[in-house]
Structures are given as structure tokens and as C-alpha cells.
Amino acid sequence: MDGATQRLRIRSEQVRILYDGLWLPMVSVVLVAGLLLVSLWSVVDQRQMLAWVTAVVLITFARLGLAWRFQRKQPPAEAARRWMIGYAIGSTASGLLWGACGLWLFPVSDFQHQVILVVALAGIASGGAATMAPVWPIAATFLILTLLPLSLRYLWLGGPASLTAAAMVWLFLGFTLAVSHRWNRILRDNFHLQAEGEAREQALRASESRYYTIFQASPLGMLHFDAQGRVTDCNDKLLQITGESRERFLGFDMLESVQSIRVKRAVQRALSHGEGYYEGDYSMLTASGPALPVRILFSGVRDDQGAIVAGVAVVEDLTERRQAEETIHRQAYYDALTGLPNRRLLSERLAQLMAESAHRGEHGAVLFIDLDRFKEVNESLGHSVGDRLLNATARRLTELLRDGDIAARVNSDEFVVVVARIRGDRQQVIDGVNGVAERVMSALSEPYHLSDRPLLVTPSIGFALFGEEQSSATGLLKQAETAMFQAKTEGRAKACGYLPSMHTAAVWRLNLEQDLRLALEGDQLQLHFQPQVDGDGRIVGGEGLLRWLHPKRGMVQPVEFIPVAEESGLILDIGQWVLDQACEALMRLDARQLPRLSINISPRQFGQPEFVASIGRCIERSGIDPSRLQLEITEGVMIDNLIETIETMRDLKRIGVGLAIDDFGVGYSSLSYLKRLPLDELKIDRSFIQELDNSNDEAIVQTIITIARNLHLTVVAEGVESAAQRDFLLRNGCHIFQGFWFFRPLPFDALVAAINDCQSTA
């Protein structure tokens, strides 16, 4: 039995003794707690006493439950550490409670009851010292937690008697620690003796069955041969390795009939010098048999005089090891899902291609490809569809490759294509790479037929050139990735070549993301409110608008940080924060002051599985009328999965919140989906309001108002900044307005003041 196994057995025995001896001490703990309850009831705070006794009972029952589970499961030795940790947690909690008793339930002015408390704690400590002795750190922790607060309490009281009592508690603590440590050493010595005895018994049993274990049950193939090299015996493992029968092996002449000269020499050396070795692919009995990767160790068997009279061979099948090496190599260098090279192999091959291109005077390019909105595919359609999409993308990229080009998957939805051997001047190289990027864009933008309907996914592509300027493979990949992020920033589904200025933009974007994370934690975000008014100027609602007051940058505009929040995933936490703030504002204002409040919902937030539930929980916590909360979504939400969008909106309507389409008219406006949605409101985009002097925009606004009227929807015009715009909207049937002509976005206190002013002048 090795040292690790012995330690494991000892630990298992320690845990068993701890749990076997837990029942009686736990009953004693409850009894002592009950006695203290009765004894100290009249001299301490009764609520504190009840709380303390309740905690003791709960901890005790929890520890008894743990002991019951231990006795029922009888866990293996490997689980001993976990059970010891559970015991330690329970004993520590118990020690803290008893220590709290000595600190908070101490009868300051009643010596007799102090004696009762001290005796109780001493008894508990003595019991703990005995029952926890198998693991001394646990016992020591319990004793210190139980007695130390009592001594501190006496020290706090001061006076000769109290100081003497504190010293006695310290002496008792030291004594119990010493006794517990002594018991621990005795128990550990017994554990070691028991483990050593078991080890000797095990060694004896192993010795008695050694021949069977080594030969017949060996995981390696074994055979015996005589002094002439003829096989006299073999085990079943050798037959399994070779696929031959025992009859064919027995009597086989390894010196005459063997096919390999190297094997024959290894046998001869074993019979002459005592040892031989062979490793390689070998057919055991016939040249026509299957060649197996094997390692064979030959050894001579000597008689009492030391003369070699026979031999033994150990045959190891290396097939699994070779397969494992191939598997390890594949796992280390290839993506498990798509089978494409991973980042590690890509970096090695790219470095090699860059060196070859520089030597030949050729050029090449790295295309960094990211699938747009892949996370939404995973979240809405499931990871199985996402995996199939990645595999289909890998196949399409592979089909585009020429000899010598490389396609690799470097991250969840990120791929890299390396194009080598491009000749010509710089402009010709750029034109060629743009052509490759267009072909990749076209191939990956074709519909994917992965579910019940075609799936449209576009790539964002960034590329960087190599061949002229020396750069590392890692640096080149970073440049291409930076260009890819630029393509995403410009609206996705684009290809961008790397420019040095992009590095500065990437650093700025990264810093902004980090600052935004800190803003969430540091109360830098603010929710302002822009009132909505009717034709008479009365405030009939409002919209919550996010603002970020950065300590150094000042007021950061949403147009700057919202795209970063969307890309990084922070939009989910920000959206929840906005929701909480909006519900709190509605809770602080009654419906007469602010009938309703709208907030914007990002497409990513809308697509979360728990989105509807989070809305319901927030409304329930705040206690507001759900009809006062209005959620604004953009038309883009409907594009990916209209059916799921409708179901989500219906679930929201069951809660009772209002639903509106924000910026109506600038997206994918379609009556075919508009009439199917459970909407309450349309918001005319400010771009149309700003251009009302244009006849086309006038017609669009009139059409939107007519559509809303026919669908029985409220229509709100945002961005109203002049009386002429308001009058035009009134004449055409729009009666709710939002814009600088009426109010700018206001902090909450300013909103309250504006509401009060409007109501006082009404």
C-alpha cells in the first residue's frame, strides 16, 4: 500500500469515527442548550435566548441529517475529504454558536448563572475535544471558537475576579487542546498500525496469487519459451492481442520460424545475455498476418546456478497508445466540432507560410471571419442548430480553398482563412484579397437549411496582408481581428482591410467597454425621463432614456456606448437596470401624475428565455399597475423569428404591459406582420418629423397615422421640435407628442417638478 493510499484509508477511518460518534454528542448539545434556556431565561434577553436556542437546534439537526446520510450511503474512501469538510463546517458553526452564547448570553451581574454558563461551555468543550479528536484541526477550531469569546467577556468586565476567571478559561482551553491533541496522536498511531496490518495482509494475498495475477491476468501479453526458443505457454491477453489460437502459438520456434531478424536477435540475446528488446510493427506468426504496433521485452530465466534455461517475453500492444497519440495531436491542433485547424495549428502554419512568402517574394492575406448575430441563433434556436451552422460554415469555407490555403476555427463563431501565394504589386494584392473576401461573403450569406425554415446569417470579415512588412503570426491575426471589429462597427456583413488607425479605435472601444462595466457597478448610469404630451400640453406619459455620466469623459452619448454594450453582452445587465429604475419611478409617481412610462428593449434582451419572467418579477416587486409600463421594441426584432416574437409579445400582454414599435417606418415595416402583433402603439421615427417640409416625408407620416388608426393603435410622434410640426401632426390625427419643443429629457426630480407645474396650470 503506497503512502497516498494509506493516507486515504486513514482519512476515511477518521471521517467514519467522527460521524459514528456524532449522535450522542448532538443529543447532549440539545439537552445542554435546553438547560441553559431554563437556567438563564430570567437573567438574559429572552428573544436573543430563543434565537440562539433555535439556531443550536437547527445546526444540530443539520449535523444529524448529515450523519444520517453518511451512515446510509457509506461513501467510498475517495469521498472522505468532502465529508470531512461537511463535518468541519457543521462543527465550526456549532462552535460559533456556543462562542456567541458565552459572549451575548453572559449574565453580567449574576455570578451563580455565570457559573452555570461556564460549566455548560466547559462540558461542551470537553465533549468536543473527545468526539473531534480524530481530526485535531477540527477539534482545535471548535474549542477556540467555544471558549475564546467567554474569556474575552471576562477580560472585558475587568476586576480581579473576572481576570482570574479569564485566566482559568485560558488554562482550561490549553488543557483541552493538549488533551485533544494527545488523543489525536494516539488515534493516528492506531490508524497507522491498522493500515500497516492491512497492507501486510494485502501483500501476503498478492504474493499467494502472484503467478495468476502476473501471467494469466496480466494486462500485457506474456509467453514462455525454452532454451531452443520454442513457445511453451502463453496467456489469454497475448491471444487477444494477436487474434491467434493457443494451439498455433504452442511449439512455435522463435529462432527458426520468426519473420523478423530484429525479433530473432532479441530472442537470441535473451537466451545468451538475459535480456532483449523489440519495438515496431510486427506480424506475430506469419508474414501475411496483420502487422501490429508492439513492444516486446525478452528476459532469460535462470536456474539456481545462474544459467539461462528458458525465457519469458512480455508483449505490449501499442495500438491504443498510437491512437491516443493521434487523438491528443488532433485535440491539440484541430477543432473538435468542425475538424478544422485550431488557433495553435493555424499560428504554426501561418508563421511557416509567412516565412515562405518572404523568401519567395510573394504575398498572402489573413481573413478573420465572424458570424453576425450567432449568439442570437444559439439562444433562440438552440445550441444544436448553432453547432450545425458552424459545421456548415466550415464546409463552405473549405470548398473555397485552393491548394496551400488554410481554413481554421479560432473561437466560438470566429474563423480564419489564410490565402497564400498571391503575386503582383500591392494594389493587385489588395484587389485579389477583396475578391476572396467577396467570395467568402457570398458563400456564407447563402441561406442555411438547418431547421424548418432557411436561416440567413452574414459574416463580418477583416483582413490583413503579409509578405512586405515583417510581422509575427500573432500580430497579423490581431490586425485581421481588429479589421473584423471595424466591419462590425460599420454595420456588419462587410469586409474591411486593416489600417493602423484601427488599433487606436480598438483600444478606445476596449477601454469604453471596461469603463461601462465599472459604470454598472459604480452608479454612473442615470435614467432620464422625456415627458409625452397631448394636444392640450398635458403630460400623458413619458419615455425613460439612458444616460451615462462618466467621471472623466463627462456625459457619454448612448450612440457611443450602446453598440459596445450590445456587442459585449453588457446590454442584458443594462436593460435589467433600466427596467428596475423605470418600475421604481412608476412606483414613486401615481397614475394621475404619470399615467405610463415607456422604455426601450434591445433585441438581445427581448430574445432571452427569461425575459418575460424578469418583467413579471420586476412588476411584482414594485407593485405597480402593469398597464403603466410600456415596452418599446424595434422592427428588427421581428425579422429573425416572427412566430417566437409573437408568442413572447402575447406572454407580455398576459402580464398586462403595453407594447409599442419604436422608430416605426425606418426598419422592415410590413403590414403582414404588423396586423398579427398584439401592439398598443406606434412611434413615428424622428427622422420623418424633422423633414416634414418634404412632401415625401409628409406622405409617410400621414400613412403611418392612417395605419395606426385603422389598426386601433395609439400613435406617438417623437422628435417634435417646432409648433409647425405639432400643428401638422394634430391636423392629421396624431395627438401625442414627444420632443424638445415640449420637454428635454429630465432627471427624476425635474420630471416631478414638470408634472406638478403642468397640473397646477391645468
C-alpha atoms as one frame of an Amber mdcrd trajectory, in Angstrom:
protein
   0.000   0.000   0.000   1.629   3.276  -1.080   1.716   6.429   1.020  -1.160
   8.137  -0.800  -3.435   5.106  -0.395  -2.513   4.786   3.256  -3.326   8.452
   3.865  -6.629   7.995   2.079  -7.513   4.994   4.255  -6.571   6.866   7.428
  -8.657   9.856   6.419 -11.602   7.583   5.654 -11.300   5.975   9.099 -11.117
   9.411  10.745 -14.304  10.502   8.998 -16.065   7.264   9.932 -15.229   7.721
  13.634 -16.324  11.369  13.506 -19.752  10.509  12.112 -20.243   7.306  14.135
 -19.652   9.280  17.327 -21.878  12.224  16.402 -25.277  11.055  17.624 -24.776
  11.105  21.416 -22.908  14.476  21.466 -25.670  16.053  19.408 -28.318  14.861
  21.874 -26.158  16.244  24.690 -25.857  19.562  22.871 -29.634  19.894  22.626
 -30.050  18.948  26.305 -27.403  21.440  27.439 -28.992  24.148  25.277 -32.349
  23.345  26.867 -30.902  23.510  30.374 -29.312  26.860  29.598 -32.639  28.094
  28.252 -34.339  27.225  31.523 -31.484  28.433  33.733 -30.746  31.747  32.033
 -34.280  32.636  30.946 -34.788  35.174  33.710 -31.376  36.860  33.508 -30.727
  37.382  29.769 -32.578  38.854  26.815 -35.275  36.277  26.107 -35.505  36.993
  22.362 -31.777  36.532  21.980 -32.002  33.353  24.034 -34.766  31.924  21.857
 -32.914  32.865  18.684 -29.754  31.222  19.976 -31.528  28.004  21.035 -33.336
  27.854  17.702 -30.034  28.206  15.832 -28.446  25.484  18.005 -31.340  23.111
  17.308 -31.245  23.832  13.555 -27.474  23.331  13.337 -27.754  20.169  15.425
 -30.461  18.693  13.216 -28.474  19.642  10.120 -25.436  17.809  11.503 -27.571
  14.810  12.457 -29.019  14.809   8.948 -25.512  14.790   7.537 -24.589  11.895
   9.839 -27.715  10.020   8.746 -26.795  10.478   5.096 -23.272   9.294   5.830
 -24.500   6.147   7.573 -26.970   5.474   4.789 -24.581   5.991   1.870 -21.398
   4.593   3.401 -19.353   6.659   0.910 -16.084   5.351  -0.536 -12.697   6.410
   0.803 -12.237   8.792  -2.125 -15.148  10.894  -0.844 -13.752  11.189   2.691
 -12.337  14.682   2.128 -15.731  16.041   1.066 -17.472  14.519   4.082 -14.718
  15.833   6.384 -15.293  19.343   5.009 -19.027  18.958   5.692 -18.304  17.882
   9.251 -15.863  20.775   9.712 -18.470  23.282   8.526 -21.016  21.897  10.988
 -18.579  21.853  13.914 -17.397  25.386  13.105 -20.982  26.653  13.009 -21.674
  24.899  16.309 -18.517  26.402  17.843 -19.548  29.860  16.709 -22.972  29.434
  18.324 -21.513  28.285  21.634 -18.968  31.098  21.475 -21.833  33.525  20.851
 -23.557  32.107  23.913 -20.543  32.976  26.071 -20.385  36.453  24.576 -24.003
  37.609  24.238 -25.909  35.459  26.769 -23.413  36.150  29.559 -25.247  37.202
  32.774 -23.023  40.127  33.730 -24.361  40.794  37.188 -25.329  37.279  38.283
 -22.359  35.157  39.450 -24.394  31.995  40.037 -25.738  31.976  36.492 -22.254
  32.753  35.222 -21.089  29.547  36.866 -23.889  27.624  35.142 -22.890  29.077
  31.770 -19.178  28.376  32.348 -19.872  24.786  33.398 -22.082  24.273  30.323
 -19.454  25.650  27.955 -16.727  23.621  29.670 -18.802  20.483  29.263 -19.491
  21.219  25.608 -15.788  21.922  25.018 -14.753  18.704  26.795 -17.196  16.701
  24.732 -15.975  18.330  21.548 -12.351  17.660  22.496 -13.159  13.953  22.785
 -15.507  13.444  19.840 -13.498  15.567  17.403 -10.084  14.275  18.441  -9.692
  12.101  15.281  -9.102  15.346  13.327  -7.283  17.723  15.632  -7.635  20.924
  13.494 -11.420  20.498  13.682 -11.269  19.909  17.434  -8.938  22.871  17.990
 -11.138  25.180  15.930 -14.234  24.125  17.873 -12.545  24.566  21.254 -11.175
  28.005  20.414 -14.486  29.230  18.966 -16.363  27.895  22.019 -14.131  29.159
  24.865 -12.284  32.186  23.492 -15.361  34.537  23.487 -16.052  33.603  27.148
 -12.516  34.584  28.170 -12.797  37.806  26.216 -16.059  38.547  28.008 -14.348
  38.184  31.392 -11.458  40.354  30.228 -13.975  42.991  29.151 -15.605  43.000
  32.603 -12.252  43.663  34.320 -11.650  43.323  38.007  -9.570  40.731  39.839
 -12.265  38.041  39.875 -13.070  38.428  36.185  -9.396  38.429  35.182  -8.860
  35.318  37.265 -11.850  33.684  35.583 -10.463  34.628  32.166  -7.107  33.089
  33.080  -8.839  29.900  34.219 -10.749  29.716  30.951  -7.463  30.112  29.076
  -5.881  27.363  31.195  -8.849  25.103  30.569  -8.682  25.862  26.851  -4.979
  24.997  26.781  -5.594  21.821  28.762  -8.405  20.637  26.464  -6.340  21.470
  23.406  -3.429  19.437  24.776  -5.641  16.506  25.745  -7.393  16.563  22.379
  -4.031  16.672  20.604  -2.819  13.712  22.686  -5.924  11.702  21.834  -5.449
  12.627  18.201  -1.889  11.275  18.194  -2.990   8.032  19.846  -5.773   7.580
  17.311  -3.468   8.359  14.409  -0.930   5.811  15.675  -3.710   3.248  15.822
  -4.811   4.191  12.326  -1.263   3.726  11.038  -0.906   0.355  12.763  -4.212
  -0.780  11.342  -3.283   0.435   7.849   0.114  -1.273   8.044  -1.523  -4.503
   9.156  -3.930  -4.353   6.239  -1.021  -3.627   3.923   0.844  -6.703   5.141
  -2.235  -8.865   4.692  -2.725  -7.486   1.219   0.912  -8.126   0.331   0.552
 -11.703   1.542  -2.534 -12.269  -0.562  -0.788 -10.714  -3.559   2.183 -12.994
  -3.056  -0.035 -16.058  -2.953  -1.748 -15.149  -6.233   1.256 -13.568  -7.979
   1.611 -16.142 -10.671  -2.044 -15.913 -11.671  -2.026 -12.125 -11.480   1.180
 -11.656 -13.446   0.695 -14.303 -16.059  -2.949 -15.169 -16.594  -4.492 -11.838
 -15.587  -1.749  -9.575 -16.882  -2.831  -6.606 -18.972   0.123  -7.414 -21.210
   0.637 -10.397 -23.448   3.083 -12.924 -21.972   4.710 -16.112 -23.253   7.281
 -18.613 -22.036   9.848 -20.244 -24.327  12.505 -22.888 -23.730  16.239 -22.752
 -24.329  15.700 -23.601 -28.015  13.294 -20.682 -28.475  10.120 -22.780 -28.704
   6.965 -21.322 -27.103   5.825 -23.401 -24.138   2.957 -21.302 -22.772   1.132
 -18.012 -23.326  -1.627 -16.093 -21.595  -5.040 -15.100 -22.881  -4.034 -11.459
 -23.331  -1.464 -12.425 -25.950  -4.108 -14.388 -27.827  -6.403 -11.356 -27.633
  -3.675  -9.044 -28.950  -2.682 -11.270 -31.882  -6.034 -12.848 -32.693  -4.307
 -16.253 -32.890  -5.216 -19.542 -31.180  -3.231 -21.090 -28.348  -2.577 -24.207
 -30.444  -0.763 -22.173 -33.093   1.424 -20.487 -30.510   2.449 -23.563 -28.536
   5.570 -25.098 -30.050   6.241 -22.113 -32.332  10.006 -21.883 -32.943  11.031
 -18.279 -32.360  14.571 -18.841 -33.626  13.708 -20.592 -36.891  10.214 -19.554
 -37.924  10.135 -15.937 -36.827   9.812 -13.448 -39.719  11.741 -10.510 -38.293
  15.538 -10.542 -37.964  15.276  -7.988 -35.159  12.910 -10.226 -33.176  15.173
 -13.238 -33.718  18.169 -11.295 -32.434  16.194 -10.146 -29.394  15.326 -13.782
 -28.562  18.930 -14.875 -29.029  20.190 -12.082 -26.804  17.692 -13.014 -24.077
  18.915 -16.632 -24.149  22.589 -15.620 -24.188  22.760 -12.373 -22.188  19.490
 -12.409 -20.251  17.595  -9.597 -21.992  16.323  -8.499 -25.420  14.095  -5.750
 -26.781  11.947  -5.103 -29.852   9.546  -2.278 -30.759   7.796  -1.803 -34.076
   5.059  -3.139 -36.362   5.191  -6.922 -36.385   3.176  -9.931 -37.608   3.432
 -12.485 -34.840   3.263 -15.840 -36.585   3.042 -15.331 -40.329   4.155 -12.617
 -42.716   0.622 -12.447 -44.103  -0.892 -11.738 -40.703  -1.888  -8.248 -39.559
   1.034  -6.032 -38.572   0.544  -4.706 -35.066   2.432  -1.931 -33.299   4.005
  -3.788 -30.357   6.779  -3.550 -27.800   8.341  -6.894 -26.704  10.630  -7.286
 -23.708  12.544 -10.593 -23.621  14.180 -11.880 -20.450  16.130 -15.061 -19.686
  15.051 -17.390 -16.873  17.978 -18.643 -14.806  18.336 -21.743 -12.655  19.905
 -21.893  -9.210  23.395 -21.821 -10.712  22.608 -18.723 -12.778  22.490 -20.484
 -16.129  19.778 -19.362 -18.577  17.460 -22.331 -19.109  14.394 -20.619 -20.643
  12.922 -17.257 -21.392   9.847 -15.096 -20.929   8.517 -12.353 -23.179   6.152
  -9.514 -22.311   4.214  -8.180 -25.306   2.587  -4.737 -25.115   0.033  -3.740
 -27.718   0.773  -0.132 -28.689  -2.348   0.284 -30.833  -4.268   2.273 -28.216
  -1.224   4.351 -27.373  -0.716   5.198 -31.022  -4.415   6.030 -31.360  -4.217
   8.117 -28.179  -1.213   9.980 -29.546  -3.115  10.665 -32.736  -6.152  11.755
 -30.702  -4.053  14.017 -28.499  -2.435  15.505 -31.565  -5.828  16.104 -33.131
  -7.249  17.618 -29.964  -4.209  19.839 -29.617  -4.229  21.071 -33.197  -7.788
  20.661 -34.536 -11.216  21.938 -33.580 -13.338  19.119 -32.135 -16.606  20.307
 -33.710 -15.635  21.236 -37.271 -12.394  19.317 -37.739 -10.659  22.481 -38.917
  -7.233  23.507 -37.584  -7.459  25.427 -34.323  -5.643  28.608 -33.360  -2.493
  26.747 -32.286  -2.024  24.893 -35.573  -3.099  27.991 -37.502  -0.390  30.062
 -35.811   2.286  27.479 -36.638   1.218  27.115 -40.275   0.760  30.854 -40.691
   4.267  31.510 -39.376   5.596  28.950 -41.846   3.651  30.477 -44.755   4.827
  33.966 -43.832   8.450  32.822 -43.863   7.999  31.064 -47.207   6.249  34.076
 -48.730   9.003  36.421 -47.584  11.616  34.071 -49.058   9.816  33.814 -52.427
   8.808  37.464 -52.650   5.113  36.567 -52.586   2.198  37.975 -50.635  -0.606
  36.485 -48.615  -3.565  37.523 -46.519  -5.348  36.536 -43.334  -9.149  36.842
 -43.372 -10.725  36.948 -39.913 -14.414  35.966 -40.164 -17.085  36.393 -37.502
 -20.679  35.191 -37.943 -23.027  38.081 -37.237 -25.624  37.530 -34.513 -24.509
  33.955 -33.927 -25.319  34.257 -30.223 -28.926  35.030 -31.107 -29.071  31.850
 -33.199 -27.796  29.847 -30.220 -30.201  31.494 -27.807 -33.296  31.317 -29.997
 -32.831  28.047 -31.926 -30.622  26.086 -29.534 -27.002  25.019 -29.428 -27.592
  22.001 -31.679 -28.654  24.298 -34.529 -25.705  26.566 -33.698 -23.298  23.625
 -33.967 -24.794  22.584 -37.299 -24.411  26.155 -38.518 -20.720  26.150 -37.558
 -20.168  22.838 -39.361 -21.929  24.120 -42.470 -19.805  27.275 -42.361 -16.635
  25.185 -42.097 -17.671  23.118 -45.135 -18.374  26.221 -47.213 -15.019  27.734
 -46.308 -13.181  24.513 -47.107 -14.814  24.381 -50.541 -13.385  27.831 -51.319
  -9.782  26.910 -50.506  -7.027  26.475 -53.056  -4.070  24.177 -52.528  -1.900
  25.708 -49.840  -4.668  27.853 -48.317  -5.809  27.293 -44.733  -9.191  27.500
 -43.022  -9.332  27.378 -39.220 -11.797  27.889 -36.408 -10.280  30.047 -33.672
 -13.239  30.784 -31.408 -16.924  30.107 -30.925 -18.169  31.793 -34.110 -14.850
  33.016 -35.493 -12.997  31.521 -38.436  -9.772  32.398 -40.200  -8.847  31.825
 -43.831  -5.223  32.202 -44.886  -4.640  32.840 -48.576  -1.060  32.297 -49.745
   0.984  32.706 -52.937  -0.516  35.979 -54.148   1.665  37.720 -56.745   1.642
  41.297 -58.027   2.068  44.797 -56.680   0.291  45.983 -53.554  -2.845  47.195
 -55.331  -3.166  43.932 -57.230  -2.778  42.029 -53.981  -5.467  44.165 -52.311
  -7.805  43.675 -55.274  -7.201  39.924 -55.128  -7.884  39.727 -51.406 -11.033
  41.826 -51.822 -12.164  39.297 -54.412 -11.544  36.447 -51.988 -13.443  38.327
 -49.270 -16.376  38.852 -51.650 -16.460  35.129 -52.464 -16.388  34.258 -48.772
 -19.103  36.840 -48.077 -21.266  35.436 -50.864 -20.775  31.804 -49.834 -21.523
  32.380 -46.160 -24.502  34.665 -46.842 -26.403  31.954 -48.704 -29.350  30.553
 -46.686 -28.575  27.649 -44.346 -31.200  24.910 -44.349 -30.765  23.667 -40.791
 -34.292  23.714 -39.398 -37.854  24.055 -40.602 -37.034  27.281 -42.405 -33.973
  28.802 -44.104 -31.571  30.585 -41.784 -29.844  33.739 -43.015 -26.522  34.567
 -41.373 -23.996  37.075 -42.654 -20.277  37.304 -41.897 -18.182  40.284 -40.905
 -14.686  39.994 -42.404 -11.439  41.723 -41.577  -8.223  41.034 -43.473  -4.561
  41.876 -43.134  -1.748  41.344 -45.657   1.655  39.775 -45.173   4.725  39.494
 -47.350   6.144  43.016 -47.443   6.441  44.024 -43.807   7.760  41.567 -41.243
   5.236  40.721 -38.532   4.526  37.815 -36.213   1.687  35.405 -36.862   0.027
  36.528 -33.624   0.324  40.188 -34.589  -1.093  39.503 -38.054  -4.088  37.649
 -36.605  -4.677  40.544 -34.220  -4.632  43.017 -37.108  -7.166  40.949 -39.056
  -9.352  40.655 -35.952  -9.196  44.415 -35.419 -10.309  44.937 -39.024 -13.163
  42.494 -38.432 -14.371  44.530 -35.444 -14.262  47.595 -37.652 -16.502  45.788
 -40.155 -18.956  45.067 -37.358 -18.835  48.680 -36.227 -19.728  49.799 -39.746
 -22.896  47.727 -39.722 -21.883  44.062 -40.113 -21.954  41.993 -43.324 -18.896
  43.886 -44.567 -15.237  43.279 -45.305 -12.566  45.706 -44.099  -8.831  45.737
 -44.604  -6.586  46.556 -41.678  -5.385  50.116 -41.180  -3.046  51.215 -38.373
  -5.665  53.686 -37.159  -7.953  50.763 -36.342  -5.708  49.767 -33.474  -6.390
  53.074 -31.752 -10.125  52.612 -32.317  -9.970  49.069 -30.935  -8.155  50.259
 -27.816 -10.725  53.034 -27.376 -13.542  50.527 -27.753 -11.950  48.149 -25.237
 -11.454  50.953 -22.733 -15.038  52.066 -23.222 -16.251  48.529 -22.557 -14.202
  48.313 -19.366 -15.479  51.716 -18.236 -19.025  50.606 -18.970 -18.578  47.577
 -16.730 -17.385  49.876 -13.967 -20.309  52.214 -14.647 -22.754  49.423 -13.874
 -21.052  48.806 -10.548 -20.347  52.449  -9.685 -23.768  54.089 -10.115 -22.631
  56.150 -13.110 -25.716  55.294 -15.188 -28.751  57.525 -14.942 -32.291  57.207
 -16.235 -33.730  60.481 -17.523 -37.347  60.947 -18.491 -38.767  62.795 -21.503
 -42.458  63.583 -20.997 -45.056  62.883 -23.683 -47.872  65.427 -24.000 -51.274
  65.575 -25.691 -52.682  68.303 -27.869 -53.514  70.442 -24.835 -49.977  70.227
 -23.470 -50.854  67.859 -20.614 -48.313  65.203 -19.681 -49.870  61.829 -20.535
 -46.747  59.653 -20.391 -43.014  59.589 -20.766 -40.047  57.648 -22.045 -37.092
  56.516 -19.936 -33.807  57.388 -21.661 -30.452  56.037 -20.517 -27.613  58.441
 -19.737 -24.012  57.759 -18.656 -22.168  60.379 -16.627 -18.529  59.263 -16.828
 -16.226  60.723 -14.129 -13.615  61.696 -16.758 -15.335  61.588 -20.147 -18.346
  63.517 -18.951 -21.744  62.697 -20.444 -21.271  59.770 -22.876 -23.957  59.614
 -25.547 -25.956  56.385 -25.970 -24.973  56.257 -29.637 -21.376  55.689 -28.436
 -21.819  53.086 -25.720 -24.985  51.170 -26.671 -23.283  49.369 -29.652 -20.431
  48.385 -27.324 -22.941  47.135 -24.759 -24.742  45.107 -27.443 -21.527  43.543
 -28.726 -20.112  42.710 -25.278 -23.357  41.392 -23.783 -23.498  44.138 -21.146
 -26.796  45.252 -22.689 -28.526  42.481 -20.699 -27.409  43.869 -17.336 -28.037
  47.440 -18.510 -31.508  46.524 -19.750 -32.383  44.964 -16.400 -31.112  48.070
 -14.616 -33.280  50.318 -16.803 -36.290  48.090 -16.147 -35.743  48.269 -12.373
 -35.339  52.057 -12.474 -38.466  52.516 -14.582 -40.581  50.401 -12.228 -39.217
  52.325  -9.245 -40.131  55.647 -10.921 -43.677  54.434 -11.606 -43.918  53.263
  -8.005 -42.965  56.747  -6.753 -45.453  58.512  -9.061 -49.138  57.642  -9.073
 -51.105  57.192 -12.284 -52.560  60.704 -12.093 -49.082  62.181 -12.209 -47.603
  59.851 -14.830 -50.114  57.518 -16.467 -47.482  55.447 -18.273 -43.750  55.166
 -18.911 -42.023  53.632 -21.941 -38.573  52.017 -22.005 -36.581  50.614 -24.904
 -35.880  46.878 -25.061 -32.871  45.675 -27.033 -33.335  42.754 -29.447 -30.854
  40.680 -27.463 -32.694  41.309 -24.211 -36.027  40.544 -25.873 -34.683  37.180
 -27.099 -33.598  35.946 -23.652 -35.538  32.873 -22.402 -36.161  34.531 -19.012
 -37.175  37.932 -20.423 -40.928  37.630 -19.812 -40.356  36.206 -16.335 -37.981
  39.061 -15.456 -40.643  41.611 -16.476 -43.190  39.861 -14.278 -40.830  39.702
 -11.294 -39.941  43.390 -11.562 -43.594  44.443 -11.732 -44.434  42.194  -8.783
 -41.601  43.626  -6.672 -42.603  47.225  -7.356 -46.340  46.630  -7.009 -47.205
  48.876  -9.972 -50.118  48.531 -12.375 -48.506  46.638 -15.309 -50.500  48.658
 -17.845 -48.471  51.754 -16.870 -45.263  50.138 -18.162 -44.795  50.200 -21.929
 -42.038  48.266 -23.703 -40.689  49.651 -26.971 -39.116  47.241 -29.432 -37.709
  47.878 -32.894 -38.933  46.292 -36.083 -35.706  44.316 -36.370 -36.855  42.038
 -33.532 -39.469  40.558 -35.841 -37.122  39.652 -38.654 -35.364  36.562 -37.261
 -38.267  34.630 -35.804 -41.672  36.202 -36.163 -43.544  33.288 -34.589 -41.456
  33.301 -31.412 -41.675  37.096 -31.288 -45.464  36.957 -31.411 -45.548  34.325
 -28.652 -43.273  36.439 -26.450 -45.403  39.527 -27.039 -48.561  37.594 -26.172
 -46.950  36.419 -22.940 -46.122  40.050 -22.134 -49.705  41.093 -22.844 -50.901
  38.431 -20.415 -48.842  40.196 -17.748 -50.580  43.428 -18.763 -47.769  45.646
 -20.029 -48.137  47.829 -23.116 -46.196  47.160 -26.318 -45.003  49.661 -28.903
 -42.967  49.613 -32.118 -40.211  52.216 -31.829 -38.838  54.168 -34.816 -41.641
  52.853 -36.996 -41.030  53.293 -40.694 -37.229  53.109 -40.777 -36.874  49.343
 -40.488 -38.694  46.473 -42.133 -42.202  47.885 -41.940 -44.715  45.365 -43.184
 -48.450  45.207 -42.700 -48.252  41.426 -42.985 -46.617  41.200 -39.554 -47.996
  44.426 -38.075 -51.576  43.172 -38.070 -50.507  39.949 -36.289 -48.724  41.641
 -33.401 -50.519  42.424 -30.113 -49.435  46.068 -30.202 -50.741  49.123 -28.401
 -48.734  51.906 -30.009 -46.659  53.032 -32.997 -43.931  55.656 -32.596 -43.122
  57.683 -35.694 -39.374  57.996 -36.089 -37.915  61.465 -35.540 -36.256  61.428
 -38.972 -39.676  61.773 -40.630 -40.769  64.519 -38.224 -37.599  66.537 -38.890
 -38.280  66.502 -42.651 -41.985  67.388 -42.681 -41.262  70.171 -45.135 -40.549
  67.365 -47.605 -43.674  66.111 -49.372 -42.473  62.509 -49.309 -41.995  62.564
 -45.549 -45.381  64.241 -45.110 -46.978  61.409 -47.048 -45.113  58.786 -44.983
 -46.240  60.351 -41.707 -49.838  60.587 -42.911 -49.707  56.951 -43.974 -48.349
  55.814 -40.600 -51.090  57.718 -38.780 -53.736  56.176 -41.040 -52.303  52.675
 -40.479 -52.343  53.182 -36.709 -55.921  54.485 -36.802 -57.144  51.525 -38.883
 -55.379  49.054 -36.561 -56.752  50.872 -33.485 -53.280  51.747 -32.258 -52.110
  54.848 -30.436 -49.601  56.852 -32.461 -46.827  58.918 -30.871 -44.584  61.336
 -32.752 -41.064  61.666 -31.359 -38.586  64.406 -32.158 -41.163  67.244 -32.329
 -39.169  70.466 -32.182 -41.464  73.175 -33.538 -45.042  74.400 -33.372 -45.415
  73.810 -37.128 -44.585  70.136 -36.699 -47.044  69.806 -33.830 -49.823  71.545
 -35.795 -49.259  69.307 -38.832 -49.473  66.202 -36.676 -52.632  67.453 -34.950
 -54.326  68.142 -38.265 -53.551  64.616 -39.427 -54.791  62.833 -36.332 -51.686
  62.391 -34.156 -52.411  63.606 -30.635 -49.427  62.529 -28.523 -46.046  64.216
 -28.923 -42.521  63.873 -27.588 -39.660  66.225 -28.320 -37.581  69.234 -27.387
 -40.452  71.606 -28.293 -42.153  70.401 -25.111 -39.515  68.911 -22.817 -35.954
  67.739 -22.934 -35.040  64.518 -21.082 -35.194  65.314 -17.362 -33.795  63.772
 -14.180 -36.462  62.312 -11.921 -36.747  65.327  -9.620 -37.083  67.665 -12.605
 -39.734  65.351 -14.059 -41.740  65.586 -10.831 -41.463  69.374 -10.904 -42.595
  69.489 -14.548 -45.601  67.288 -13.761 -46.575  69.490 -10.826 -46.259  72.628
 -12.952 -48.486  71.179 -15.665 -51.109  70.075 -13.166 -51.105  73.442 -11.383
 -51.671  75.344 -14.647 -54.319  72.945 -15.940
